[in-house]
Amino acid sequence: MAACVAHFLLPDEVQLGLLRSALARVDRVLVFVTRAYQAPSARHPFGWRERADMLAASLDATERARIDFEPVREHWSELRTLRAVQAIVARHGQAARVACLWSGPAPAPEDRPRGWAFEPAGDTDARSGPRLDALYAAHDPLAAWRGMEGELAPGAREPVRAWLDTPAFSRLREEWRLVDREKKVWSAVPYPVTLVTVDAVVRAGGQVLLVERGRPPGRGLWALPGGFLEGGDTVLQSALRELLEETGLPVAERRMREHLREVKVFDHPARSQRGRIVTHAHFFDLGEDPPPPVRGGDDAAAARWFPIAQLASLETKLHDDHFHVLDEFLRLTADP
């Protein structure tokens, strides 16, 4: 058995070659499409099923019959991704030996399962970002698509062309332009820029407080209340200030401090499409009393309490890595 692990963000001939390389060695190939359940963004415009369908449509019938596609959610950890891949391989009937073609940073040697032969595949998504950038930046996206059409996987060419005519493309193009302007501003700084943000995970009566983003990037998606760290604030002060501004939560600051249970740092370099952003997530547990009334304010178009049991169904509607943040505090998934 062979396992191919990659994002396949914009399926191309290189990624197709990865699958065919695996097919040439073994009878059965599992293709793991990572970043599977993220909300669409300029950097990740297609869901896992769309990406899998593009790849499948690029293969002939004999090849397709020997491949199974499996989604893997983004854990922002090579080790957790590997454990998820292991669990899926086991469900398919674990082979004595597994050839694992891993795109991007691979798990550390000491974490690799016995009997698995890892073969670095390089970054098979290295060209996906620049190609998407070219489509968003172009005055005529169709002309830009024609320039790259021959490099895309055959099954991706028409779906990508059709996507250019959709409201989804227009929305993501707007977001990309906003982020691009921000990056150009920061490019004048003579050192790599790292920004610090804060987020609040507030639990009350079995529910969690979320806000609907009112501005791009991520306009219309649900998110944790939060924002950038103010220069004169501690991270806790900024978290409480953003929480009040965006939700109007009618709970005294002293009580919120008393109900602070944990603070975790989320710092994966790719966690935000806006750049290198490190966030400090504060978990407040207000107990089992009914949650107090809230209202959207500042950057938030709305604020709402969601039952914890409903959060898993919102995964594809949550901004950036906010589902992962919630999962870290609330254990929403059964993933390893």
C-alpha positions as CSV (number, residue, x, y, z in Angstrom):
1,M,0.0,0.0,0.0
2,A,1.1,3.6,-0.7
3,A,-0.1,6.8,1.0
4,C,0.2,10.2,-0.7
5,V,-0.2,13.1,1.7
6,A,-0.5,16.7,0.3
7,H,-2.7,19.7,0.2
8,F,-3.4,19.6,-3.6
9,L,-4.6,23.2,-3.3
10,L,-4.7,23.7,-7.1
11,P,-4.1,20.2,-8.7
12,D,-1.4,20.3,-11.4
13,E,0.7,17.9,-13.4
14,V,3.4,17.7,-10.7
15,Q,0.8,16.4,-8.2
16,L,-0.6,14.1,-10.8
17,G,2.9,12.7,-11.2
18,L,3.1,12.0,-7.5
19,L,0.0,9.8,-7.7
20,R,1.2,8.0,-10.8
21,S,4.6,7.4,-9.1
22,A,2.8,5.7,-6.3
23,L,0.5,3.7,-8.7
24,A,3.6,2.4,-10.5
25,R,4.9,0.7,-7.2
26,V,1.8,-0.7,-5.5
27,D,-1.7,-2.0,-6.3
28,R,-3.6,0.3,-3.9
29,V,-3.0,4.0,-3.2
30,L,-4.6,6.1,-0.5
31,V,-4.5,9.8,-1.3
32,F,-4.8,12.1,1.7
33,V,-6.2,15.5,0.9
34,T,-5.1,17.7,3.8
35,R,-6.5,21.0,5.0
36,A,-9.8,19.3,4.3
37,Y,-12.5,21.2,6.2
38,Q,-11.2,24.8,6.2
39,A,-13.5,27.6,5.1
40,P,-12.7,28.9,1.6
41,S,-10.0,31.6,1.6
42,A,-7.8,33.2,-1.1
43,R,-5.1,30.7,-0.2
44,H,-7.4,27.6,0.0
45,P,-10.3,28.3,-2.3
46,F,-11.5,24.7,-2.9
47,G,-12.9,22.1,-0.5
48,W,-11.3,18.7,-0.2
49,R,-13.9,17.0,-2.3
50,E,-13.5,19.5,-5.1
51,R,-9.7,18.9,-5.1
52,A,-10.2,15.2,-5.0
53,D,-12.7,15.3,-7.9
54,M,-10.2,17.3,-10.0
55,L,-7.5,14.7,-9.4
56,A,-9.8,11.8,-10.1
57,A,-11.0,13.4,-13.3
58,S,-7.4,13.6,-14.4
59,L,-6.9,9.8,-14.1
60,D,-8.0,7.1,-16.4
61,A,-10.6,4.6,-15.3
62,T,-8.0,1.9,-14.4
63,E,-6.0,4.4,-12.3
64,R,-9.1,5.6,-10.5
65,A,-10.2,2.1,-9.6
66,R,-6.9,1.7,-7.6
67,I,-7.1,5.0,-5.7
68,D,-9.1,6.1,-2.6
69,F,-9.3,9.7,-1.6
70,E,-9.5,10.6,2.1
71,P,-9.9,13.9,3.8
72,V,-7.5,15.0,6.7
73,R,-8.4,18.1,8.7
74,E,-5.6,20.6,9.4
75,H,-4.1,20.1,12.9
76,W,-1.2,22.5,12.3
77,S,1.1,19.6,13.5
78,E,2.9,17.1,11.3
79,L,2.6,14.6,14.2
80,R,-1.1,14.9,14.6
81,T,-1.6,14.7,10.8
82,L,0.5,11.5,10.8
83,R,-1.7,10.0,13.5
84,A,-4.8,10.8,11.6
85,V,-3.3,9.3,8.4
86,Q,-2.3,6.2,10.4
87,A,-5.9,5.8,11.7
88,I,-7.3,5.9,8.2
89,V,-4.8,3.5,6.8
90,A,-5.8,1.1,9.6
91,R,-9.5,1.4,8.7
92,H,-8.6,0.3,5.1
93,G,-6.7,-2.7,6.5
94,Q,-3.2,-1.8,7.4
95,A,-0.6,-3.3,5.1
96,A,2.6,-4.8,6.5
97,R,4.6,-2.1,4.8
98,V,3.4,1.4,3.7
99,A,5.2,3.6,1.2
100,C,4.4,7.1,2.3
101,L,5.0,10.0,-0.1
102,W,4.7,13.1,2.0
103,S,4.5,16.6,0.6
104,G,6.0,19.4,2.6
105,P,7.6,19.1,6.1
106,A,7.5,15.4,7.1
107,P,7.1,14.0,10.6
108,A,10.3,13.6,12.6
109,P,12.0,10.1,12.1
110,E,11.3,9.1,15.7
111,D,7.5,9.6,15.2
112,R,7.2,7.5,12.1
113,P,5.4,4.2,12.4
114,R,7.4,1.0,12.1
115,G,7.1,-0.5,8.7
116,W,6.4,2.8,7.0
117,A,9.0,4.0,4.4
118,F,8.8,7.7,4.1
119,E,9.8,9.4,0.8
120,P,9.9,13.2,0.8
121,A,7.9,14.4,-2.2
122,G,9.1,18.0,-1.9
123,D,6.5,20.8,-1.7
124,T,4.1,19.7,-4.5
125,D,2.0,22.8,-3.7
126,A,4.9,25.2,-4.3
127,R,3.3,26.5,-7.5
128,S,-0.2,26.6,-6.2
129,G,0.2,29.9,-4.3
130,P,1.8,31.8,-7.2
131,R,-0.8,30.6,-9.7
132,L,-3.6,31.7,-7.4
133,D,-1.9,35.0,-6.9
134,A,-1.7,35.4,-10.7
135,L,-5.4,34.8,-11.1
136,Y,-6.4,37.2,-8.3
137,A,-4.0,39.9,-9.5
138,A,-4.8,39.8,-13.2
139,H,-6.8,42.5,-14.9
140,D,-8.1,39.6,-17.0
141,P,-8.2,36.4,-14.9
142,L,-9.3,34.3,-18.0
143,A,-6.1,35.4,-19.8
144,A,-4.1,34.4,-16.7
145,W,-5.8,31.0,-16.7
146,R,-5.0,30.4,-20.3
147,G,-1.3,31.1,-19.5
148,M,-1.3,28.3,-16.9
149,E,-3.9,25.9,-18.3
150,G,-1.4,23.4,-19.7
151,E,0.3,23.1,-16.3
152,L,-2.9,22.3,-14.4
153,A,-4.1,18.7,-14.1
154,P,-6.5,18.0,-17.0
155,G,-9.4,17.5,-14.6
156,A,-8.7,20.9,-12.9
157,R,-8.7,23.1,-16.0
158,E,-12.4,23.5,-16.7
159,P,-13.4,23.7,-13.0
160,V,-10.9,26.4,-12.4
161,R,-12.0,28.3,-15.5
162,A,-15.6,28.1,-14.4
163,W,-14.7,29.2,-10.9
164,L,-13.4,32.5,-12.3
165,D,-17.0,33.5,-13.2
166,T,-18.5,32.9,-9.7
167,P,-19.2,35.3,-6.8
168,A,-16.9,33.1,-4.7
169,F,-13.9,34.0,-6.9
170,S,-14.9,37.7,-6.8
171,R,-15.1,37.6,-3.0
172,L,-11.8,35.8,-2.6
173,R,-10.2,38.2,-5.1
174,E,-11.3,41.1,-2.9
175,E,-9.8,39.5,0.2
176,W,-6.6,38.7,-1.7
177,R,-6.2,42.4,-2.7
178,L,-6.7,43.5,0.9
179,V,-4.0,41.2,2.2
180,D,-1.7,42.1,-0.7
181,R,-2.0,45.8,0.1
182,E,-1.2,45.0,3.8
183,K,1.8,43.0,2.8
184,K,3.1,45.8,0.6
185,V,2.8,48.2,3.5
186,W,4.8,45.9,5.7
187,S,7.4,45.2,3.0
188,A,9.0,48.6,3.9
189,V,10.0,47.2,7.3
190,P,13.7,46.0,7.2
191,Y,12.9,42.7,9.1
192,P,10.3,40.0,9.0
193,V,7.1,41.2,10.6
194,T,5.3,39.1,13.3
195,L,2.0,40.4,14.6
196,V,0.4,39.5,17.9
197,T,-3.4,39.0,18.4
198,V,-5.7,37.8,21.1
199,D,-8.8,35.7,21.0
200,A,-11.5,34.8,23.6
201,V,-13.1,31.4,24.0
202,V,-16.1,32.0,26.2
203,R,-18.2,29.0,27.5
204,A,-21.5,29.4,29.3
205,G,-24.3,26.9,29.9
206,G,-22.9,24.5,27.4
207,Q,-22.6,27.1,24.7
208,V,-19.7,29.1,23.1
209,L,-19.7,32.7,22.0
210,L,-18.8,33.4,18.4
211,V,-19.0,36.5,16.2
212,E,-19.7,36.9,12.5
213,R,-16.9,38.8,10.8
214,G,-18.1,42.0,9.2
215,R,-15.0,42.8,7.2
216,P,-12.6,40.9,4.9
217,P,-10.7,38.7,5.1
218,G,-13.3,36.2,6.2
219,R,-16.3,38.4,6.0
220,G,-19.4,36.4,6.7
221,L,-17.5,33.6,8.5
222,W,-17.8,32.8,12.2
223,A,-14.9,33.5,14.4
224,L,-13.7,33.9,18.0
225,P,-14.0,37.5,19.4
226,G,-10.6,39.0,19.2
227,G,-8.2,41.4,17.5
228,F,-4.7,42.8,17.5
229,L,-2.8,43.4,20.8
230,E,-2.9,47.1,21.7
231,G,0.5,48.6,22.5
232,G,-0.3,49.5,26.1
233,D,-2.2,46.3,27.0
234,T,-1.3,43.0,28.4
235,V,-2.7,40.1,26.3
236,L,-5.4,39.6,28.9
237,Q,-6.4,43.3,28.8
238,S,-6.6,43.2,25.0
239,A,-8.6,40.0,25.0
240,L,-11.2,41.5,27.5
241,R,-11.4,44.7,25.6
242,E,-12.0,43.0,22.2
243,L,-14.5,40.7,23.8
244,L,-16.5,43.7,25.1
245,E,-16.3,45.7,21.9
246,E,-17.3,42.9,19.6
247,T,-20.0,41.2,21.7
248,G,-21.1,43.6,24.4
249,L,-20.9,40.7,26.9
250,P,-22.4,42.2,30.1
251,V,-20.0,40.5,32.6
252,A,-17.8,42.6,34.8
253,E,-14.0,42.5,34.1
254,R,-13.3,41.2,37.6
255,R,-15.6,38.3,37.1
256,M,-14.1,37.5,33.7
257,R,-10.7,37.4,35.3
258,E,-12.0,35.0,37.9
259,H,-13.3,32.7,35.3
260,L,-10.2,32.6,33.1
261,R,-9.2,28.9,33.0
262,E,-6.3,28.7,30.5
263,V,-4.3,30.7,27.9
264,K,-2.8,28.9,24.9
265,V,-0.5,30.3,22.2
266,F,-1.3,29.3,18.5
267,D,1.7,30.2,16.4
268,H,1.8,28.0,13.3
269,P,3.5,30.1,10.5
270,A,0.6,29.3,8.1
271,R,-2.3,29.7,10.5
272,S,-3.4,33.1,9.0
273,Q,-3.5,34.1,5.3
274,R,-2.6,37.7,6.4
275,G,0.9,36.7,7.4
276,R,2.9,35.7,10.5
277,I,0.3,36.2,13.2
278,V,0.7,34.7,16.7
279,T,-2.4,34.6,18.8
280,H,-3.0,34.2,22.5
281,A,-6.4,32.4,23.1
282,H,-8.0,32.9,26.5
283,F,-10.5,30.3,27.7
284,F,-13.2,31.7,30.1
285,D,-15.7,29.2,31.6
286,L,-18.7,31.1,33.1
287,G,-20.3,27.9,34.4
288,E,-23.7,26.3,33.8
289,D,-25.9,29.3,34.1
290,P,-27.7,30.4,30.9
291,P,-25.5,32.6,28.7
292,P,-26.0,36.4,29.0
293,P,-27.3,38.4,26.0
294,V,-24.8,39.6,23.4
295,R,-24.8,41.8,20.3
296,G,-22.4,42.4,17.5
297,G,-20.3,45.5,17.6
298,D,-17.1,47.1,16.2
299,D,-15.8,44.6,13.5
300,A,-18.4,42.0,14.2
301,A,-21.6,42.0,12.2
302,A,-23.3,39.7,14.8
303,A,-22.6,37.9,18.0
304,R,-24.2,34.6,18.9
305,W,-24.0,31.7,21.4
306,F,-23.7,28.3,19.8
307,P,-24.3,25.0,21.5
308,I,-21.0,23.1,21.9
309,A,-22.6,20.1,20.2
310,Q,-23.2,22.2,17.1
311,L,-19.6,23.5,16.7
312,A,-18.4,20.5,14.7
313,S,-21.0,21.2,12.0
314,L,-19.6,24.8,11.7
315,E,-16.0,23.7,10.9
316,T,-16.2,24.8,7.2
317,K,-17.7,28.2,8.3
318,L,-15.0,29.2,10.8
319,H,-12.3,31.7,10.0
320,D,-8.6,30.7,9.7
321,D,-7.7,28.1,12.4
322,H,-10.5,29.0,14.9
323,F,-12.0,25.5,14.7
324,H,-8.6,24.1,15.7
325,V,-8.5,26.6,18.6
326,L,-11.9,25.5,19.8
327,D,-11.0,21.9,19.4
328,E,-7.9,22.4,21.6
329,F,-10.0,23.7,24.5
330,L,-13.2,21.8,24.0
331,R,-12.2,18.5,22.4
332,L,-14.7,18.7,19.6
333,T,-13.2,15.9,17.5
334,A,-12.1,12.4,18.2
335,D,-8.9,12.9,16.2
336,P,-5.7,11.6,17.7
